[in-house]
């Protein structure tokens, strides 16, 4: 099958990773790298060849050999760049977060849908074998009904000039939750607490709490200031508990047949005093997982969604759900950490329950 033409816009932190994977893909022909810093773009491209280096977005969008663009620039620029690309008839891949506001994200989605184009978010972790296995285990009921999700993403990270730690790191955890939870991330409210101990002008340490369905709860801890790097998610269910440790390649996913059982001895379900508590201490097992780069799967999905004329697995709507939570978290921070409602889009009746 003939390869699709693509250009990468932005040769900074994430752009080189996209360039490397697009070049290695059988689905894509990397035709251009666009960046205002031509020297930086040239270093990313390497020795002169068939990949054009340019500072002109107009030149990229006017090229009929370019079917799609991948945007890897600061979040505040995503909206304008994506709308220009969509108006030029190009499919668009955008690194996280999709936009700097839900309003801008929705405008991008509307433009893509009006033009019959694919708008996809680069929620990279959703394409890791570990997260795909977690989604599968939850879907088949291996964990039972979910009770809690506790996620920690901390490291000594780069303090961003334009976003706080929530907008920088939490999109990873929120996009994973949207991917693995049946029906997506349907949080109705969020409470956020943030701290700026350095005086950087934005939260460098943060905590998100979200009530989920049937009394479950999700918690996300993000931190730019930790000397220790941790990427871990614990998902507790009524049957089993799962631990995902992204930094442990020998055992990324562990499933524990351990937990608490609450059995009522009363005919009145509201009588909690007449309950017995027992603890399960069963086996622990780790599923075998293939090892491959998530970005390679992500760019393959982008091509497949274009060729198939279908919605991408991490499409604009999935990214918008993440943006809605981030915006509610910002409002919660401004209101001293109060539980703040997450705006929700009305879902057409015929699409209810469909992912």
Residue pairs with C-beta under 8 A, 6 or more apart in sequence:
1 27
1 307
3 25
3 26
3 27
3 28
3 29
4 27
4 28
4 29
4 67
4 68
4 303
4 306
4 307
5 28
5 29
5 31
5 63
5 65
5 66
5 67
5 68
6 22
6 28
6 29
6 30
6 31
6 66
6 67
6 68
6 69
6 70
7 30
7 31
7 32
7 33
7 34
7 60
7 63
7 66
7 68
7 69
7 70
8 15
8 18
8 19
8 22
8 30
8 32
8 33
8 34
8 69
8 70
8 72
9 15
9 34
9 35
9 57
9 60
9 69
9 70
9 71
9 72
9 73
9 81
10 34
10 35
10 71
10 72
10 73
11 19
11 33
11 35
11 37
11 40
11 41
11 43
11 44
11 72
12 35
12 40
12 72
12 73
13 72
14 72
14 95
14 122
15 33
15 35
15 44
15 72
16 44
17 295
18 70
18 72
18 95
18 122
18 295
18 299
19 30
19 33
19 44
19 45
21 293
21 295
21 296
21 298
21 299
22 28
22 30
22 70
22 299
23 30
23 51
24 296
25 296
25 299
25 300
25 303
27 299
27 300
27 302
27 303
27 304
28 299
28 303
30 51
31 50
31 51
31 52
31 63
31 65
31 66
32 51
32 52
32 53
32 54
32 59
32 60
32 63
32 66
33 41
33 44
33 45
33 51
33 52
33 53
33 54
34 41
34 54
34 55
34 56
34 57
34 59
34 60
35 41
35 44
35 53
35 55
36 55
37 55
38 53
38 54
38 55
41 53
41 54
41 55
42 53
45 51
45 53
54 60
57 81
57 84
60 66
60 69
61 69
61 84
61 85
61 88
61 90
62 88
66 90
67 90
67 91
67 306
68 90
68 91
68 92
68 93
68 118
68 302
68 306
69 81
69 85
69 90
69 91
69 92
69 93
70 92
70 93
70 94
70 95
70 122
71 77
71 78
71 81
71 82
71 85
71 92
71 93
71 94
71 95
72 95
73 81
74 162
75 97
75 99
75 100
75 162
75 163
75 167
76 100
76 162
78 94
78 95
78 97
78 98
78 99
78 100
78 104
78 108
79 99
79 100
79 101
79 104
79 105
79 107
79 108
82 92
82 94
82 99
82 108
82 111
82 119
83 107
83 108
83 111
85 92
86 92
86 108
86 111
86 112
86 115
86 117
86 119
87 111
87 115
89 115
89 117
90 117
91 117
91 118
91 119
91 120
91 302
91 306
92 108
92 112
92 117
92 118
92 119
92 120
93 120
93 121
93 122
93 299
93 302
94 108
94 119
94 120
94 121
94 122
94 319
95 121
95 122
96 121
96 122
96 123
96 124
96 171
96 172
96 175
96 319
96 322
97 167
97 171
97 319
97 322
97 323
97 326
98 105
98 108
98 121
98 316
98 319
98 320
98 322
98 323
99 105
99 108
99 323
100 163
101 323
101 327
102 320
102 323
102 324
102 327
102 343
105 316
105 319
105 320
105 323
106 320
106 345
108 119
108 316
109 119
109 316
109 317
109 320
111 117
111 119
112 118
112 119
112 316
116 309
118 302
118 305
118 306
118 311
118 312
118 315
119 312
119 315
119 316
120 301
120 302
120 305
120 312
120 314
120 315
120 316
121 175
121 312
121 314
121 315
121 316
121 318
121 319
121 322
122 298
122 314
123 171
123 172
123 175
123 176
123 178
123 179
123 314
123 318
123 319
123 322
124 172
124 294
124 295
124 298
125 131
125 172
125 175
125 176
125 246
125 294
126 132
126 175
126 176
126 179
126 294
126 298
126 313
126 314
127 294
127 295
127 297
127 298
127 301
127 313
127 314
128 246
128 294
129 252
129 289
129 290
129 291
129 292
130 244
130 246
130 252
130 253
130 289
131 176
131 179
131 180
131 244
133 253
133 287
133 289
134 180
134 235
134 242
134 244
134 253
135 179
135 180
137 143
137 242
137 255
137 287
138 146
138 180
138 181
138 182
138 235
138 237
139 182
141 239
142 237
142 239
142 240
142 255
143 235
143 236
143 237
143 238
143 239
143 240
143 241
143 242
143 255
144 237
144 238
144 239
144 240
145 214
145 216
145 237
145 238
146 181
146 212
146 213
146 216
146 235
146 236
146 237
147 216
147 217
147 236
147 237
147 238
148 216
148 217
148 218
148 219
148 234
148 235
148 236
149 177
149 212
149 216
149 217
149 218
149 219
149 233
149 234
149 235
149 236
150 218
150 219
150 233
150 234
150 236
151 173
151 176
151 177
151 218
151 219
151 220
151 221
151 232
151 233
151 234
152 221
152 230
152 231
152 232
152 233
153 169
153 170
153 172
153 173
153 220
153 221
153 222
153 223
153 230
153 231
154 221
154 222
154 223
154 226
154 228
154 229
154 230
155 223
155 224
155 226
155 228
155 229
155 230
156 224
156 225
156 226
156 227
156 229
157 165
157 168
157 169
157 224
158 224
159 198
159 200
159 202
159 204
159 224
160 167
160 168
160 202
163 202
164 194
164 202
164 203
164 204
164 206
165 194
165 202
165 203
165 204
165 205
165 206
165 222
165 223
165 224
166 192
166 194
166 203
166 206
166 208
166 222
166 326
166 329
166 330
166 333
167 326
168 222
168 224
169 222
169 223
169 224
170 206
170 208
170 220
170 222
170 325
170 326
170 329
171 322
171 326
173 220
173 222
173 233
174 185
174 220
174 321
174 322
174 325
174 326
175 314
175 318
175 319
175 322
176 233
177 185
177 218
178 184
178 185
178 318
178 321
178 322
179 313
179 314
179 318
180 235
181 212
183 353
183 355
184 318
184 321
184 355
185 321
185 322
185 325
186 212
186 213
186 321
187 210
187 211
187 212
187 218
187 325
187 342
188 211
188 341
188 342
188 344
189 210
189 211
189 328
189 339
189 340
189 341
189 342
190 208
190 209
190 210
190 325
190 328
190 329
190 332
190 339
190 340
190 342
191 208
191 209
191 210
191 332
191 337
191 338
191 339
191 340
192 206
192 207
192 208
192 209
192 328
192 329
192 330
192 332
192 333
192 337
192 340
193 206
193 207
193 333
193 337
194 203
194 205
194 206
194 207
194 333
195 203
195 204
195 205
195 206
196 202
196 203
196 204
197 204
197 205
197 225
198 204
198 225
203 333
204 223
204 224
204 225
205 222
205 223
205 224
205 225
206 221
206 222
206 223
206 329
207 219
207 220
207 221
207 222
208 218
208 219
208 220
208 222
208 325
208 329
209 217
209 218
209 219
210 217
210 218
210 219
210 220
210 325
211 217
211 339
212 218
229 247
230 247
231 245
231 246
231 247
232 243
232 244
232 245
232 246
232 247
233 243
233 244
234 241
234 242
234 243
234 244
235 241
235 242
235 243
235 244
236 259
237 259
238 259
239 257
239 259
240 255
240 256
240 257
240 258
240 259
241 255
241 256
241 258
241 259
242 253
242 254
242 255
242 256
243 253
243 254
243 256
244 252
244 253
245 251
245 252
245 254
246 252
249 291
251 286
252 286
252 289
253 286
253 287
253 289
254 284
254 285
254 286
255 284
255 285
255 286
255 287
256 282
256 284
257 280
257 282
257 283
257 284
258 279
258 280
258 281
258 282
258 284
259 279
259 280
260 277
260 278
260 279
260 280
261 277
261 278
261 279
261 280
262 275
262 276
262 277
263 275
263 276
263 277
263 278
264 271
264 272
264 274
264 275
265 274
265 275
265 276
266 273
266 274
266 275
268 274
298 314
301 312
301 313
301 314
302 312
304 310
305 311
305 312
305 313
305 315
311 317
320 345
324 342
324 343
324 344
325 342
327 343
328 340
328 341
328 342
328 343
329 340
331 340
332 338
332 339
332 340
